[in-house]
Amino acid sequence: MDTLTLIQIVALILGFYMAWNIGANDVANAMGTSVGSKALTLRRAVLVAAVLEFSGAFFVGSSVSETIQKGIIDPNVFQADPMIFVIGMMGSLLATGALLQVASYFGLPVSTTHAIVGAVIGFGAVIGGVDAVHWGELGWIAGSWILSPLLSGILSYAIFGVIQRKILFALNPIEASQKLTPYFVFLCFSVVTLSVLCEGLNLEIPVGMAFLISGAVGLTAALISRLLVQRITEPTLQLADGFHPYQAVSLEKALHHLQRVHLSNRNETYSAEISQLVTQVQHLSDTVKKNTPLLHSTTQYHGVEKIFIPLQIISACLVAFAHGANDVANAIGPVAAVFSVLKDQSISTQSAVPSWLLALGGGGIVIGLATWGWRVIETIGKKITELTPTRGFSAEFGAATTILLASKLGLPISTTHALIGAVLGVGMARGLRALNLQTIREIVVSWIVTIPLCALFSIVAFYLLKFCFL
């Protein structure tokens, strides 16, 4: 067996290894909230994601993949010796795959894109020096660590806040959800369809046509949902069994207004009376909260959550399909670049990805999800905050909107960071005590060390592979 054939075989193995780790870590972005909210069991989530991830990767996976990730290094550095570029790409796959495997073992969701960027920076800096790296691009990527989770968290917080105020805290939650759910369905389907058309499928569709198609899909889904939700009826919550959540919220608002009056009061004559009134209302508010039925223990709220289950599953399916279409290039793009260089003995900024490579990447993602995907799914779905279908929908919708907006603005975005931020936003809407701060701390640390660790691993992998093949 000659050296070039051996390099091709090793490149295929590394590409499959990378795809396996993408399935083990990144697919949880689409399915973690659905499992955590119990909209899907883990087994069903794996089956659904397997079909949609593979379909997205194989049928609409990128036909052209950037060999120099996001333009972060100067391609002219490698023109003198293309084989160095080949070894560097293979080293990046090995380093990124290894880091993802470690992160998946500990159930930590990290960004595949950022990991590959770190790996490319590693071997690029070793070969061309620090001047070969476009540090401005790295600054944008570092900025997205803060921007994407912050924006998705704010959106998800706002969405779940609306659901809380208008549906969960309404006197008749079922009736309120029947009125408002079609609007959520319209927004969800329109945004996700627009995201898939503009970013996920890489189709050259005019912006106006994309908005028209998205609006039509959203309107159709809203009309269908309106017909379906009207069939759901539940008995009215009996207030004699305890206080209604609406009463708890109203008392909380009244307490805030009284506290504001107390702080701004300048008349000492009424100061004691206002202070006493604040204390009494505070005690009453605490009593009402203790005697308010838990949301998930009432038939009314079971009906509301039942309405949101199909919506969350559909949004998760679309996210999984788009993820397979987009992220398969993270594993297969470098492999295609290696094959292109070995064939032409020169470096091209773009290289076609054959269907059999897309199938290899899609298969690797599915196997990774089926074998190790449960680890990160458990972290996103269960260990950050308690999720229900309404909360899961809020998180997925917030994350999908963030990804679309950031992509259209040309900002570097991480699906992982966006979804984690969205889950945090939903948790914050329920109060800081609803969050698992230990898990959040571990996730943030893993984000911070992703690029430097991958850069270091890539340098080691580069020299190891160089010793073996050159």
N, C-alpha and C positions, 0 to 999 in steps of 0.2 A: 504494500500500500504506500503510495507516494505521500509526501508531506502535505500537498494541497488538498488531497482527498481527506486526509486525517483532520486537517483544519476545518473543512466543511462539516465533517461529522461532529466534531467537538462544538462547532458553532450551533448546529442544530440542537444538540443536547443542552447547551447553555440557554438557547432560546426557549426550549420547552421548560427548562428549570425556572426561568424567569416567568413564563406564562403561568406555571403552577403556583408560584408565589403570589402573582397578581390575583389569581383565583382565591388563594388562601387569605389574602389580606384585603384587597380593594373591593371585592364583590360584596363585602359586608356593608359598603356604602349604600347599596341598593336594598339589601334585604334585612339589615340589622334592626331597623325600626319596626318592620313588619313582624319579625319574630318577637321582639321585645313587647310589642303591643298585643301579641297573641292573635293578630289577624291571620298569621300563617304559622303552622308548626315548623320546626327546624327542617324536618324531612321534606315537607312540601315546598318550603322556601328554597332548599337546595335543588329540587327538581325543576321548579319554575325558573330559577336563576340559571340553571344549567342550559335549559332550552333557549332562553332569551339571550344569554351571554354568547353562546355558541352561534346563534343565528345572527346576532349583531356583528360578531367578529368575522364570520364566514361570508355572509351575504353583502354586508355594507361596510366591512372593515376597510380602512384606508388603502386605496390602490397605489398611492404614492406616500412614502414616509420620509420625513426629514432625517438624513443621516447625521447631521450635526445638530444636536438637540437645541432648539430655540436660538441657534446662532451664538452660543455661549463661548465657542472657541473659533479661532481663525483656521479655516480649512486649508489655507495655503501652507500651513506648517507641515502638512503630511504629504504634499505633492512630491517631494524628493524621494520619499520611501513609503509607498502605499501600504506595504506589509505592516509597518508600524501602526498605521490606522486600523488595520484588520485586528491586530493583537489588542489594540486599545479598546475597540468595540467589544471584543470578546471578554476582555477584563472588566469592562463596565457591566456587562450582563452578569458575570460571575459575582462581582462585588455587590451589585444591587440585589440579586437573588438571595445572596447570603444574608444581607441585612434584613430583607423582607422576611426571610424564614425565621430569624431570631425574633423579630418584632411579632410575627404571627404566633410563635410559640408562647410568648408572654401575653398574647391577646391585645397587642397595641396597634391601633390603626395608624399607619404612616402614609405619606404621599409617595406613590410610585414615580410620578413625574419628577418630584424633587429629589428622590433617591438617584434617578438616572442622571439628572443634572449634576448632582454631586460627584457621581462616578466619572462623568465626562470631564468635569473640571479637574479631577484628580490626575488622570493620565494626560490631559491636555497641558496642564501646568508642568508636568514632569518633562514632556517632550519639548514644548515651545517656550517654557518659562512663564512667569506670571503675566508677562505682557501679552501672551497669546490668549488669555482669558478676557472675555468681555465682562468686566466687573459690574458695569451698569446694569446688565441683564440680571446678574445675581442679586443686585439691590432690589430690583422689581420683585424677584421671587421671594426674597426675605420679607418684603413688604406685604406680600399676599398671605404670609403666615398670620398677620394681624388683620388684614382687610377682609379676607374671605370668611373666617369664622365670625368676625364682628358683624359684618353685613347680614350674613345668613341668620345669626343669632337675633339681631334686631327684627328682621322680617318674621321669623318664626315666633318670637315673643309677641309681636303685634297680632299675627294671625290667631294664635291660641288665645290671646287676650280678647279678641273679638268673639271667638267661639265661647269663651267663658261667660262674657257679659251678655251676649245675645242669645245663647242657647242653654249652656249648662246652668246659668243662674236665673233663667227665665222661669216664670210661674208655671208654664207648661212647656218643658223642654222639647217634647216630641213635636208639638205644633210649631215651635220656633225653628226647629231643625228642618221641618218640612218646607218652611218658607225660605230659609237661607241656604240650605244645602245646594240647590241648583246653581246659585251664584258661585259657590266654592267649586262646584264641578266645572262650571264654565271657565273660571280662572285657571284651575288646575290643568284641564285638558288643553286650553289655549296656550299656556306658558310652556308646558312640557312638549306639545306638538311643535311649537315654534323653536324650542331648543333643539329638538331632534332634527327638524328640517334645516336649520341654519348651522348647527354645529355637529350633530351626531352623524348625519348621513352624508355630509360633504357634497350635497347636491347643489348645482348652480341654479337656484330658484331666486327670482327677483324678490326683493324685500317686501314689496306690496303684495305679491302673490302669496308669499309665506304667511303674512298677516291675515290675508283673506282665507287661506286654507285653515289656519289655526283657529280663526274665529268661527268658521263653519263647523269644524270638529267640536269646538267648545260648546257652541249653541246646540248642536245635535245631542251631545252628551247631557247637557243641562235639561233639555226637554224630556229625554228618556228618564233621567234621574227623578224629575218631578213626578212622572207617572208612577215610578217604583216606590218612592218614599211615601206617597199618599196611602199606600197599602199598610204601612206600619202603624199600628195603634197600640197604645199601652194605657193601663188605668192611671188616673191622676194620682200624684203623690199625696198621701194623706198627711196633712200638717200636724194632726194630733199625735203622730208617732215621734215628733220632734220638730225642731225648727227647720225652716226651708233655707237652703243656701242663699237665696235671694235676700232673706232677712239678715243673714250674717254679713253679707256684702253691704247692705244699706246701713247697718249699724257701724261698720268699719268706716264708711264714708262720713257718717255723722260724727264719729270720733275724731277724724282728721280735721273736720271743719271746726269742731270745738277746741281742739288743740291749737289751731291757727288763731282762733279768737283769744285764747288764753295767752299765747306768746305775744300777740300784738296789743293786748290790753294795757292801757295806761291809767285807768281809773281804779284806784286802790279800794274804792267802796265795794265794787262787785268782784274783786279779785278772788276772795275766798269762796264766794258762791260759784264762780266759774270753775275754780280748781276742784271744788267738791263735785260739781256736775261732770267734769271730765273723769274723775275717779269712778263715779257711779256708772257712767256709760262704758268705761273701760271694763269694769267688772261684768256688766251686762253683756258686752260684746264677747268676753271670754266664755261666759256661760252658754251663750247661744252657739258659739263655735263648737264647744264640747258636746252639745246636744243636737248638732246638725247631722242628719244621716249622711254617711259616706256616699260619695257619688256612685261608686261601683256597686253599692249594696241595694240600690233601688231599681225597680223595673223601668222607671222612666229613663234613667241614664243607661241602662242596658240597651234600651231601644235606640237612644242617640248613638251609642258606640256601634250598634249594629248597622246603622245607616252609613257610618264612615268606614267600615271594614272594606267593602268593595272598592271605594275610592282610594284607600291607601294601597290596596293590592295592585290596582291598575297603575297608579303612579310609580310604585316600586318596579313593576314590570317594564315600564317605559324607561325608567332610569337604568335598569339592568341592560336593556337592549342597546341604549345609547352608550353605556359604559363599555360593552363588548366591542362596539364599533370603533370607539375612540382609543381605548387603552391597549388593545391587542398590538398596536404599533409599537408600544413601549418594549414589548418582548420580541416582536418579529421584525420591526424596522431595522435594528442593528444587524440582525441575521441577513436580511436582504441586502444591506450595505456590504457585508462581508462577502457574500456571493457575487455581488456586482464587481467589487474590486478584484476578486480572484479571477473573474472572467475577463475583465477589460484591462487589468493591471493599471488602472487609473481611478481617481476619486471623482465621483459625481455628487453634486449636492442633493440629487434626488434619484431614487431607484425604485423600480416597479416591484410590487410585492405579489408573487404568484399565488393562486388560489390554494395550492397545497400547503403553502406556508401559513396562510390564514387559518386553514383547517387545523394545522399543528398548534398554532397559538390558541385557537378556540378550544381545542381538546385539552390543552394544558390548563387553561383557566377553569374548565369544568372539573377536571380531576383535582386541581388544587382546592376548589370550593368544596367538593364532596369529601375530601380527606381532612383538611385542616380549617376550612372556612368557618366552622362553628366557633372557633376560639375568638375571633374578632367580632363575629356576629353577636356573641354573648356580651362582649364589652360594650358595644354600641347600643344594643337592645335592652340590656339589663343592669349594667354596672354603673352607668352615668346617672340616670334618673329613671323612675318608674314610668313606663309608657303605656298608653291606651291608644286605640285607633284614632281618636281626635288629636291626641298629642303627636302620634306618629305621622299623621297626615300633615299637621302643621310643620313638623320638622322637614319632611320631604319636600313639601311645597316651597318652604322658605329656602332650602338648599338649591332646588331646581331653578328658582327665580334668580338667586345670587349667581349661579353658574352662567345663566344666560346673559345677565346684565354685564358681568365681568368680562365674558368672552366678547361681547359686542363692543366693549370699551377698550379691548385689546390688553386687558390686565391679566397677568399670569395667575391662574386660579387652580386650586386643588380641590377635587371633589371630596376627598377625605376631610380636609380642613373645613370645608363648607358644611358638610353634614354634621360633623362633631359640634361646630358652632351652633347649628340649628337645634340639635338636641339639647345643648346647654341653654339656648334661648327659651325653649319650652320648659325646661326645668326651672329657670329663673322666674318664669311667669307664675310658678307655684311657690316661689320663695327659695331662699338660699339653702334652707334645710332639706329641700327636695333633691339636692345634688350630692353626689359622692365626690367630695373634694380630693380624696386620695387618688381615685382613678383619673380625675381630671389632671392632677399634678403629674402623674406618670405619663399621660398622653402628651402633655405640653413638653415635657423633657425629651420624649422621643422625637417630637417635631424639631426641637432645637438642634439635636445631635445628628439628624438625618444626613444633611449635606456634608459636614466635616467627616463623619464616619465613613460615608460612601466614598468620599474622595480618598481617604486613607486606604480603605479596602481595595479601591480600584488601582492604586499605585502598587500595592503588594501583588494583586492579581496580574497586573500588567507585566511586572518583572518575572513572575512565576511562569506565565504563558510564553513570554519572550525567551526565557531560558529553555523551555521545552521545544519550541518550534523554530527559533531563529538562531 
